Amino acid sequence: MQPIFLMDLVSRHANWATFRQATITGNIANANTPGFKAMDVESFTSVLDKTHLELAKTSDSHLDIRGAGTRESRLDGKETWGVTYSGNSVSLDQEMLKADEVNRAYTLDMNVMRSFHRLMMTSVRSQG
């Protein structure tokens, strides 16, 4: 049987979400600490992009999608919501939005794992 990379990807995404959640809770815990600088974790997409994975075209009938309608955009740093009166850069509203993103990431991971588990169990049961 070939290795199943989907489970590894979901596991890595869940680890990333755990680390990001810990960073967010640290920001929230220090919301009233003067001079505290809010932190965030590099997005999972950008971490994944650095791995230089390429799609394999194993048949002539496969579409070649390299550069097909993709575009890049850069953020200029204007997405921050300002500095509070305590001199720190923690915005509770922004941190709660980030926490919701992490919650959705966990939900996605668990749904993928649950679906994949059902698929594997169905496959095993049909073999017997």
Secondary structure, DSSP 8 states (H G I E B T S, - for coil): ----HHHHHHHHHHHHHHHHHHHHHHHHHTTTSTT--------HHHHHHTT-------STTS---TTSS-------STT-----TTS----HHHHHHHHHHHHHHHHHHHHHHHHHHHHHHHHHHHH-
